[in-house]
C-alpha cells in the first residue's frame, strides 16, 4: 500500500486557518496513490459501465413518465402530481429498506398495513378511509405519529426479550456485509465516556449505542494505539465524535466525525494520521467505517475533499476511492474538449468528478493538476458506483484481511 495513507487529511474550512497551517507544516512531503495501467483501465471500465447504466435508467424513467402523462386526464393534473410524489416516496423507502422490525410492527398493530383508518389528507372527500400505509405517504403528521408509536413498540419488544434490559439498534436488513470487517468487542475507555443529557437522549431516540458510534467513526481500526478517549457531544444538531492528539507522536492524531441519523448521513470532518502510522491504516479505517455505517442504516458518507498543497490533497485522493461530487467549474475552468466530451456522453450540468474520470487518464491528470476543493459524497447503497469502485480498489490491494495484517 502506498505511503500516501500516512498523511490522508480531510478538513472543513470552518475548523480554522491555524489548524490547517499547523498540520500542513507537519506534513513534509506527500506521495499520492500510484495506479498502474491495469488499475486505471479497471476503474475507467467501471465508471463507463455505471454511466451507461444511469443513462439507460434515465431513458426508461422518461418513457414511463410519458406513458403515465398520456393516460392521465388533464383535469386530474393536481391529483396526478400527488400520486407521483407518493410513488417516489415509496421508491425511496424501497431503496433504503424498512427500519428494523417494521413488518412485525405492522402485523401486530395494523393487519400488516392493510387496516383502514380515517383519511386526514386532501383526498378525504373522495376516500373517507384509506390504508395506514397509504395515509403515511400523504399526511406527514400522521406519519410522525405512526413512527413514534413504532419506536415505543420496538422498545417494549426489546425490554420483554431482554428481561427489561435495553437492546441497541438492529443492523439494517438491507446492508449485507461486503468486506467482512471485525470490530473490537469492547473499548477500554467506553465506560469512561461522559455524555450530556442532550447527547444521551439523541442516542437513545435513534437506538444507537456508544460502541456503535465509535465503530462507525473508525475507532475499531485504531484500538490499542496510544490516543486519548473520544469526546462525544452534539454540535449544530449533529452527533459529533472527536479525538485530538495533535503533535503527540500518536499514529492517529486528529479524528472528527459528525452523524445525522435523521438524514442518514455521516460526515468525515477531519482525519490526520501521524508519520508513524502503519501502512494500510487509513484504508482499513475507511473500510470499517463503510461497513458499520451501512449496518446502522446510513445512506451516504460525505467530506470536504480539500486542496491546500502540500498538506491536503483529498480533492484527488477521495475520487480514486469512490467519492463523487460536482465539479466546481467556476473555479477550475473546465477545458472545452472535456465539456464537449461530457455533453456527447449524455451528461448534463453540473458535471461530476466521476464523469470526468470516466473520460480517461488525460482527464484524470488534468484534474490532478488543476482540480480544487469540492464537496464529496460516498453512496453506501449495495449497487452504487462508489461501492463498486471501492470494492475494486480493495480487491486489487489483496482484500481486507491483508489490510488488517499490514496495519
Secondary structure as the mmCIF struct_conf table of DSSP 4:
data_model
#
loop_
_struct_conf.conf_type_id
_struct_conf.id
_struct_conf.beg_label_comp_id
_struct_conf.beg_label_asym_id
_struct_conf.beg_label_seq_id
_struct_conf.end_label_comp_id
_struct_conf.end_label_asym_id
_struct_conf.end_label_seq_id
HELX_RH_3T_P HELX_RH_3T_P1 UNK A 3 UNK A 7
STRN STRN1 UNK A 9 UNK A 10
HELX_RH_3T_P HELX_RH_3T_P2 UNK A 13 UNK A 15
HELX_RH_AL_P HELX_RH_AL_P1 UNK A 17 UNK A 26
HELX_RH_AL_P HELX_RH_AL_P2 UNK A 37 UNK A 71
BEND BEND1 UNK A 72 UNK A 72
HELX_RH_3T_P HELX_RH_3T_P3 UNK A 74 UNK A 76
HELX_RH_AL_P HELX_RH_AL_P3 UNK A 77 UNK A 96
HELX_LH_PP_P HELX_LH_PP_P1 UNK A 98 UNK A 99
TURN_TY1_P TURN_TY1_P1 UNK A 100 UNK A 101
HELX_RH_AL_P HELX_RH_AL_P4 UNK A 102 UNK A 110
HELX_RH_3T_P HELX_RH_3T_P4 UNK A 111 UNK A 113
TURN_TY1_P TURN_TY1_P2 UNK A 114 UNK A 114
STRN STRN2 UNK A 116 UNK A 118
BEND BEND2 UNK A 121 UNK A 121
TURN_TY1_P TURN_TY1_P3 UNK A 122 UNK A 126
BEND BEND3 UNK A 128 UNK A 128
STRN STRN3 UNK A 129 UNK A 131
HELX_RH_AL_P HELX_RH_AL_P5 UNK A 132 UNK A 138
HELX_RH_AL_P HELX_RH_AL_P6 UNK A 140 UNK A 161
TURN_TY1_P TURN_TY1_P4 UNK A 162 UNK A 164
HELX_LH_PP_P HELX_LH_PP_P2 UNK A 165 UNK A 172
TURN_TY1_P TURN_TY1_P5 UNK A 173 UNK A 174
BEND BEND4 UNK A 178 UNK A 179
BEND BEND5 UNK A 185 UNK A 185
TURN_TY1_P TURN_TY1_P6 UNK A 188 UNK A 189
HELX_RH_3T_P HELX_RH_3T_P5 UNK A 190 UNK A 192
HELX_RH_AL_P HELX_RH_AL_P7 UNK A 197 UNK A 205
TURN_TY1_P TURN_TY1_P7 UNK A 206 UNK A 207
HELX_RH_AL_P HELX_RH_AL_P8 UNK A 210 UNK A 217
TURN_TY1_P TURN_TY1_P8 UNK A 218 UNK A 218
HELX_RH_3T_P HELX_RH_3T_P6 UNK A 219 UNK A 222
TURN_TY1_P TURN_TY1_P9 UNK A 223 UNK A 224
BEND BEND6 UNK A 225 UNK A 226
HELX_LH_PP_P HELX_LH_PP_P3 UNK A 228 UNK A 230
STRN STRN4 UNK A 231 UNK A 235
TURN_TY1_P TURN_TY1_P10 UNK A 236 UNK A 237
STRN STRN5 UNK A 238 UNK A 244
TURN_TY1_P TURN_TY1_P11 UNK A 246 UNK A 247
BEND BEND7 UNK A 248 UNK A 248
BEND BEND8 UNK A 251 UNK A 251
STRN STRN6 UNK A 252 UNK A 260
TURN_TY1_P TURN_TY1_P12 UNK A 261 UNK A 264
STRN STRN7 UNK A 265 UNK A 273
TURN_TY1_P TURN_TY1_P13 UNK A 275 UNK A 276
HELX_LH_PP_P HELX_LH_PP_P4 UNK A 277 UNK A 278
TURN_TY1_P TURN_TY1_P14 UNK A 279 UNK A 280
HELX_RH_AL_P HELX_RH_AL_P9 UNK A 281 UNK A 295
TURN_TY1_P TURN_TY1_P15 UNK A 296 UNK A 297
STRN STRN8 UNK A 300 UNK A 305
STRN STRN9 UNK A 307 UNK A 308
TURN_TY1_P TURN_TY1_P16 UNK A 309 UNK A 311
STRN STRN10 UNK A 312 UNK A 313
HELX_RH_AL_P HELX_RH_AL_P10 UNK A 314 UNK A 317
HELX_RH_3T_P HELX_RH_3T_P7 UNK A 318 UNK A 321
TURN_TY1_P TURN_TY1_P17 UNK A 322 UNK A 322
STRN STRN11 UNK A 324 UNK A 324
STRN STRN12 UNK A 326 UNK A 326
HELX_RH_AL_P HELX_RH_AL_P11 UNK A 329 UNK A 332
HELX_RH_AL_P HELX_RH_AL_P12 UNK A 336 UNK A 344
TURN_TY1_P TURN_TY1_P18 UNK A 345 UNK A 346
BEND BEND9 UNK A 349 UNK A 350
HELX_LH_PP_P HELX_LH_PP_P5 UNK A 351 UNK A 351
STRN STRN13 UNK A 352 UNK A 352
HELX_RH_AL_P HELX_RH_AL_P13 UNK A 353 UNK A 357
TURN_TY1_P TURN_TY1_P19 UNK A 358 UNK A 359
HELX_RH_AL_P HELX_RH_AL_P14 UNK A 361 UNK A 370
STRN STRN14 UNK A 374 UNK A 379
BEND BEND10 UNK A 381 UNK A 381
TURN_TY1_P TURN_TY1_P20 UNK A 382 UNK A 383
HELX_RH_AL_P HELX_RH_AL_P15 UNK A 385 UNK A 396
TURN_TY1_P TURN_TY1_P21 UNK A 397 UNK A 398
HELX_RH_AL_P HELX_RH_AL_P16 UNK A 400 UNK A 406
#
